[in-house]
Structure formats: C-alpha cells, structure tokens
Amino acid sequence: MYKNLLSVGGLTLVSRASGFLRDIGIGAVLGTGLLADAFFVAFKLPNHFRAIFGEGAFNMAYVPCYSQVLHKEGAGEARLFASRIAAIMLITQLVLLALALFFMPVLVDLLAPGFRDEPQKFDTAITLSRITFPYLLLITLVTLQSSTLNAHGRFVAAAFSPVLMNLAILAFLACAFLFPNSAVAACTGILVSGVLQLALTSYDAYRAGILETAAMPKLTSNIKHFFTTLGPAIIGSAGTQISIFADTIIGSLLPTGGLSSIYYADRIYQLPLGVIGNASSTVLLPEMSRLLALGEEAKAFHAQNRTMAISLALAAPFVVALIMLPDVIIRAVFQRGAFHASATHESAQVLMAYGFGLIAMVLQPPVLGSFRARADTQTPMVVALISVAVNVALKLVLFRPLGAMGIAFGTSAGAWIALILLTWIAWRQDSLKPDVFFAKTAGCVTLAAFILCIVASVAPGPILAATSHLPHFGYETGLLLICVLGGVAYALVLLAAMRMSGITLPLRLPRR
C-alpha cells in the first residue's frame, strides 16, 4: 500500500507542478481582470458538477460496491457491473449536458450573481461555460475507469491524467492568437484535455482487461445497492460543493479581481491538499474495502493509522509555509505580466486563511475511510451538511469586513468542524482506532513544526535580501532556498524525535 501511496503522491505532485505552470501562464496572460473572472467561473462550473456526480459521490459508492462484487462474484460479474454503471452514467450525462447548454445563462446567474451588474462579464462567462461544460461528460467516464483501475491496484494512468489537462491548457494558451481571445483558447484546451484523459484511462483499462463493454442498463441487486449507497453520497458531496459554490457566488459580489484572488490562492492550497489528501484517499479506500471484504479488520485499521500519520507529517510544513510566508509564495509564483503587486497582497491574505484549515482537510480522507470502506455514505452526508451550514454562514458574515480572506476563513472553519464530527462518530462506532504509532507521530510532528516556525520567522529576511541582487529569478530563488532550508530543518527534527520516541515508519503492510 505504501508503494502505491508514494506512487500516487508522486504523480499527483507532477500534476500539481504542471498545474502551477498552467496557473502561472493563466496569471501572466489573464491577470485578475474581467476576462479572468469570467474564465474561472467557466472553469469551475463543470468541476463543481464533477465533484458531486463524479469523483466525490461516485467514488464513495462505487469502489466498495465494485470491490465486493469482484471478490465475491468474480471478475466477469465485476466487469458487467462496471459496464452497466457506465451506460447509466453516459445517458444521464448526455441529458445533463443538453439541459446545461440550453440553460447556461441561468447556471451562470446562479453561480456568479454579481456578474449580472456587468453585462460584458456575464455574456463572456456564458460563452466560455458552453465551451467547458462538455468536459464534465468526458471526465465522469474517466472517473469511472479510474475507480475501476484503482480497485485492481492500477493507479498510474488515473493519477497522471490531470497532467494532460494542464499541458493542453498551456498548449492552447500558446496558440491563443488563433482564437477570439486567450480565455476561449484556455477553455478549448480544457475540453480537448477531457478527450485525452479518457483515451489514456481507456487504454490502461483495455490493457488490464477491465474496459467496459456495451451493456444495457439493468437494475440488478448490485446496481440497486450501488444507487442506495450513491444517494446519500451525492447529498454529502453536494454539501461540500455548496461550500465551494458559495466561494464563487459570494466572490462574484466582491469588486473585480476578488474572485480571481480566491482562485490563485486556492491553486497554491491545492498543492499539498491534492498530493497528500488525494493520494491517501485514492489508495486507502480500495485497500480498506478489500481488507474489510476479506474480514481482516485489524489490517484495515493498521493501514488507516499509518496513512493518517504520513498525511499529518507531510502536511505540517505546508501549514507553516502558508500561514507564515503567504506573500513570499504568491509573489514568487504569480507576480509577473498582468499579475501586479496589489493582486499579490490580496491573494496572500486568502492563502493564509486557507492555511488554517489544511490539516483538517488532509486528515479528512483517511478518517472518511472508516465510513466509505463500509459503504456508509449516510454519516458523511449528515456531517457534510452540518459543516457546510456553518461554513456558508461564516462566509456570509465575514466576506464584507474581510473580503476574499473572510470567504477562505469560512472554508477552514467548516473543514475543522467536519473533521471533529467525523472523528468523534467513527470513534464512538469503533470504526476508528488511533494507535500509539499515530499518537507518537503527532507529537513528533508538533515539535518539528514548532522548530520550522522559528526558521520561517528568521530565515526569509536575509535570504531574500541576498537573492534580490540576482539579475533574473531572484525572488523565486529566494523562495526555493527558504523551502530547502525549512524542509531540511523540519525533516531532521522530525526524524530525530521519532527515533527518540522509538517509532519507525513501516514501508509496507504485512503480506496479504
């Protein structure tokens, strides 16, 4: 499992790195003006629906159900199960696409009501959203195939597929002179990337002999069980997406540039969240589902605790960086071209606010494994709805006095509420059993993070002063040196503390 965890984490890191290049290109070309705000709405619209109907709710319901069919009824029935699910998804997505294209003005008005006061921005967002929305159909099928591949222990294609989107957007931005404007070029790149991602996962599934075949939808007992599980999962995922929708809706009420600032800060925030959180949930869910299907509960808890420990250890230095060095990070990554110093300041405030919720966000996937691996989607649904209610309420209260930063603080608060509730319920149900290894690791991480805070307070001044005289990339070099120094200090203190505590990190689970 740890080999798969590192593999998915590494490929996700490649994806996030290419995503940085993509966002640097978008920032340099679009900046934080009218065209950028319209583009980010068009970018987010299909991704909100994808998170609800695709990788969010779908993964929660599909992976445990597919694993049960695979291990109890064999590969043939599992492939037929996947084929029938694919047929149902294709039909529903085609209907959704037709409705969305026709009612796009309504969707944009719901997602960004503040755009109504600026007709040019509103019309541009509608045009761009009609280009990007078909991406949802393609990426939903990619999600199905990725989940099936993950259940068979194949993670590479699914983890690499987001890289194709980043490369496609960059390629189309480079050819922007062929399009009416650069935003249309970027949106076309998003659509083309969906085709490329589907081709990649389809090829890998074909090689593994698990590619879906043509099958008539049929409500078998397995399909009924899947939809019974899917219903609460959709509501739970919808709760999370309501929070993200709220960011866009409330952000559209901010002055021009506020919505873009949220996007750029979120892209930095998504680096650790995506690498750590995505890797843990992608690998842990099929592993726990498999072990629980085989009746090996102790090994399932073993896997969960190690995943939580690794996630916490990897996330802590990012938390320190986001809270203590947000201006340095945003300036080094984005401040060039159309991205000016004022945009850096506002985006940095948002990034700092997001940093307070990172630990909660990263620990949620392994804690959710207690419910998802047992096909319990109702409990996460209830928790998601409670946390999103608090989340949205805080955003509405804070966005006027604090601007975009208040919206980010609401997100962080909602994440902590969700984690606390999930942990308490799972512990009461005996489906989460933190062990001594996790407790000791948490103590060692706290000590190492404290030392890192000291380094982050002292080191940036002299390092940035020294690198500012470089003719090119002085600030970027300074950030790199700060990260290297902080990373080395954190790692040395963490390893020393773990050694003194008598704990080591196993590289793999006991043999199956």
N, C-alpha and C positions, 0 to 999 in steps of 0.2 A: 504493500500500500504506500509506503514512504517513497519508493521509487516512482510510483505514479504521481504522488503528491508533488514531488520535485519536478517531474516532467511537465505536468500541467502548469505548475507555478512558473517554470522557466519559459514555457511557450506563451503563457499569459503575460509574462514580463516583456517578451518580444513584441506581443500585440500592443501592450501599453506604450512601449518605446516607439513603435511605429505610429501609434496614436498621438504621441507627443509631437512627432514630426508633422503629422496631419494637422494638429491644432496650431502648431507654430505657423504652418503655411496658411491656415484659415485666418489666424490672428493678423498675420502680416498683410494679407490681401483684403480681408473684410473689416478688420478692426472691431469697433464696438458701436457702429452706427446703425442706420435704418436697415440696410441690406443684411447686416449680420444678425440683428434681432429677428428678422423675417426668416432667415435661413435656419436659425436654431429652433424656431417653432416647427418648421418643416422637418427638421432632423429628429426632433423629439416625438412628433406625433405618431409615426409608425412604431417607434421604440416603446412608447407607453403601452400600446396595444400588444406588442410582442411580449413585454414583461408580464402582462396579465394572462394572455392566452397561450404564450409560448413558453419561454424558459422558466417563468415563475411558477404559475399554477400547473402547467403541464408536467414539468419535471417532478414536482411533489407527488403527483398522482401516478404518472406513467412508470417511473423507474421501479418503485416497489411492486406494482402490478405486473410489469413485464418480468421482473426477477422471479416472482412467484410462479408465473406460467412457465418460464424457462426451466426452472429447477424441479417443478412438479409434473409438467406435462411434456417437456421436451422441446427441442429446437424448432421442430416443424410447427407446433402449435404457437410457439412464441412468434415465429415469422408471420404466421397468418394473423395473429393478434395485432402485430405492428402494421400489417398491410391494411387491415380494416380500419384501424385508427387513422392511418394516413389518408384513406379515402374520405373518411368523415371530415377530417381537417381540411382537405382540399376543397370540398364542397362548401363548407362553412366560410372559408377564407375568400372564395370567389364571390359569395353573396355579400360578405362584409366589404370587399373591395368595390363592388358595384355601388353599394349604398354610400360608401365613403366618398367616392369620386363625385357622385351626384350632390351630396350634401356637404361638400368640403367647406363652403362658407360658414355653415353652421358649426362645424367642428372647430374651425379656426377661431370663430367668435367665442366658443365655449372655452377653448384652451388659452386664448390671449384676448380677453375682452377689452383690454386697454388699447388694442390696435384699432378699434372702431373709430377712435378720435383722429387717426391718421390714415386716411383712405389709401394713400400710396403704399404704406407699410402693410395694411390689411390685404390689398389686392396682390401684392408681391408674395405674401405668406400663403395665400390660396394657390397661386400658380406653382410655387415651389413644393407645396404639400402634395399636389396632384402628381408631381414627378416622383416623390419619395414614397408615397403610400403603398404602391405595389411591392415594395421591398418587404412589407410585412408578410405577404403570402409566401415569398421565397424563403425568408428566414424562419418562418414557422415550420416548414418542411425540413429545413436544416436542423432545427431544434429536435424534431422527432428522430432524425437519423443520428444526431449526436448522442441523444439519450440511449438509443439502442446500442450504439458503438461503446458507450461508457459502461453499459451493463455487461458487455463482453470483454471489458478490460482494455478497450482500444480508445485512447484519449488524444492522440496526436492530431488527427485531422480536425476534430472539433475544436481543440484548443488553438490551432493555427488559423482557422477560418476567419476570425476577426481581422487578422493581418491583411487579408485580401481587401477588406473594405477600406482600410487606411491607405493602402497602396493605390487602390482605384481612385479614391478622392484626390490624392496627390497628383496622380496622372492626369485626371481631368482638370484640376486646377492649373496644371502646366499648359493645358490646351484651352484655357479659358477664352482665348481670343477667337475661338471658333463658335462661341455661344453668345447669347444676348448680354450676359454678364457672368461674373465669376460664381455667383450663388447658383445659377442654373447649371453651370458646369459641375460644381460640387455635388448638387443633388442628383445629376445624371450619374456621377460616379458611385453614389450610394446605391442606385438602382442596379447598375451593372455589377456591383460587388455581390449583390444577392444571387445573381446567376452564377458567379464564380464560386461562391461558398457552397451553393447547392451541388455544383459539379464536383467539388472536392469531397464532400461527405458522401455523395452518392457513389463515387469511385471507390472510396475506402470501404463502404458497406458492401459493394459488389465484390471486392477482393475477399472480404471476410465471409461472403456467402449469406449475408443477412439483409440484403437490399430488399425493400418492399416490392411485392408483386401486385398486379391488378387484382383487386378483390372487392366484391360487393359488400357494402356496409351491412352488418348483421348484429342484432342485439343479443349476443351470447351472454352467458353468465359472467365471463371475464370482462366483456365490454361493459356490461351493466355495473360491475364492481368498479371499473375504472371511472365511469361517469359519476357514480355515487361518491367516489373519492374526489373527483375533479371539481364538483360543485362548490364545496366549502373552500377548496384550494383557490378557485377563481375569486371568491369573495375575499379571501385572505390576501391574495396578490393584488386585488383591486384596492384593498385598503392601503397597501404600501404605495400603489401607483397614484392613489388620490393625493397622498402626501407630495409626490413628485409633480403631479398635475398642479397642485397648489403652488409649488415653486414657480411654475410657468405663468399661471393665472395671476397670482399676486405680483410676480415680477413684471408682468406686462403693464401694471399700473404704476411702476416706477418710471422716472424720467428715462429717456432713450439712453441705452448703454447699461442700465441696471440688469436687464435680462442676460445680456452678453457677459457681464461680470460674474454672474452666477454660473454660467456655462464654463468659463475658463477656470474658475476656482474648482468647480466640480471635476474637471478633467484631471487636475493635479490630485485631487482627493481620491479619484477612482483608481489611481495607480496602485497604492497599497491595498485598497479595498478589492480591486479586481484580481490582483495577483494572489493575495492571501485568501480572501473570502471565496473567490471563485474556485481556486484550486482545492480548498478544503471541502466545499460543498459538492464539487464535481466528483471527487474521489471518495469522500466519506459516505455519501448516500448509497451508491451501489454496493460498497463494501459492507456497511451495516445491514443493508437489506439482504444481502447474500448470507451473512452470518446469522441473522435472526431467522431467515427462512430455513437454515440448517439447524436451528435450535442452539447455537453457540453464543449465548448472551454475554458471557464473560469476555469473550474475544471482541464482541461488539463494543462493550464499554472500554476495553483496552484501546481499541482504535480511536474511539471518541476522545478519551482523555489525552492521548498523545497528539491528536490533531488540535485540540484546544490549546495545549501547551506550546506547540510550534506556532500557531496563529498568534498567540499573545506575545511570544518572544520576537517574532518578525514585525509585528505591528507597532510595538512600543517606540522604537526610534523614529518612525514616521510621525507618531503623535507629537513627539518633542519638536521635530522639524516644522510641522505645520503650525503649531501654536507659537513657537519662538522665532521662526525665521520666514514668515509668510511673504513679507516684502521682498526679501532676497530671492526667494524661489520664483515668485511671479515676475520680477524684473528680469532675472536671468533667462527664464524660459520664453516669455512672451513680448517683452518691451522692445519692439522694433517695428519699422514700417508704420502702419496705421495704428499701432497699439502704443498709446502715449503714456506718460507718467501718471496722469490722473486715472487712467484705466487700471494701471498697476496698483495704485493705492486702494481703490475700491475692491478689486478682485482679491487683494491680500487680506482685507478685512473679512471677506466671505470665507476665504480659505482657513483663516484662524478659527472661525466659528465652526466650520466643518470638522476641524481637528479634534474638538472636544468630544465628538461622537464616534471617532474612528474605532476605538477599542470595542465599543458596543456593537458596531456594525460588523467587525471582523469576527467576533465571538458568536454572533447570531447563527451563522450557518452550521457550525458543529453542534450547538445546542438544539437547533431545529431538527438535527438528525435524530434526536430522541423521539420525535413525533413522525417525521416523514418516513423513516425506515419501517415504522409500524403502520404505515398508511393512515395515520391520524392527521387529517387535514383540518378538522373542526377546531381543535385547540389553537393552532396558529392563526386560524381565521379570527377567532374571538379576540386574541391578543392583538392582532394587527389592527382590528377596528378600534380597540380602546386606545392604542398608541397613536393611531392616525388622528383620532379626535383631539387628543391633547396637542399633537404636532401642529395641526392646522389652526387650532385656537391660538397657540403661541405665535404662529406666523402672522395671523391677523392682528394680534396685539403689538408685535414688535416691529413689523415692517415700516410703519410710519416714523417712529422715532429713530430706528436704527438702519432703515433702508434694506439693501440686499443682505447685509450681515444678519439682521433680525430673522430673515427667512431661513438662513443657514443654522442659526441657533435653534430654531424650532425643529429642524431636521435632527440635530444632535440630541435634543431632549427626547424626542419621540423614539430614537434608537435605544436610549438607555431605559426608558420605560418598558419597551418591548423585551429587551434582554432580561431585565429583572423579573418581569412576569413569567416569561418562558422558563427561566431557570427555576423559579420557585415552584411552578406547576410540575415541571419534569422531576424535580427532586421529591415532591410530595407523591408522585406516581411511581417512584422508584425506577424511572426510566433515564435518570441522570445520576451518576455516582462518581463525583470528583474524587480522585485518589491522592495519595501522598505525593506522587510524582508531579501532578499538576499544581498542588499547593506549594511545594518547594520551588517549582519553576516560577510561579507567580511572584514569590518573594525575591528570587534572584533577579527577575526582570525589573522589579521595582527599584532595587538597588542600582542596577546598571542604568536605568532610565534617569535616576537622580544624578548620577555622575555625568551623563550625557547633557543634562540641563545646564550643568556648570560649564561644560565645554561650549555649548551653544551660546552661553552668555558672554564668554571671554574671547573665543576664537574669531568670530566674524569680523570685528573691527580691524585688527592688524592684518588679517589675510586679505580682506577686500582693499585695504589701503595699499598693500604691496602689489596686488594684481591690477589695480586700476591704471597703472602706468603702461600696461601691455598695449601694443598698437591695435590688436584685434582680440575679441572674445575675453577681455579682462574680467568682466563681471561673471561670465559663465565659468571661467577658470577658477575664480574665487569660490563660487558655489561648489564646484567639484572638489576643491581642496577641503572645504569645510565638511562636506559629506564624507570624504575619505577619513579625515581626522576623527570625526564623530563616530563613524562606523567602526573604526579600529578600537577606539576607546570603549565603546559600548560592548563590542564582542569580547574584548579581553576581560572586562569586569564581569560580564555575564558568565563566561566560561570558568573564570576563577571562582566565582560564587557558587556555581553548580558543582564544581569539583570539591569545594569545601563542604558542600551540603551532601556529598556522596551520591549524587544523581548523574546519570548519563542518559543520553538520548538514543534509544534503540533505532537501528536503521530499517528494521522490518518487523512485521508481526510474526508470531510463531507460525511455523509451516502449516499449510492447510492440510 
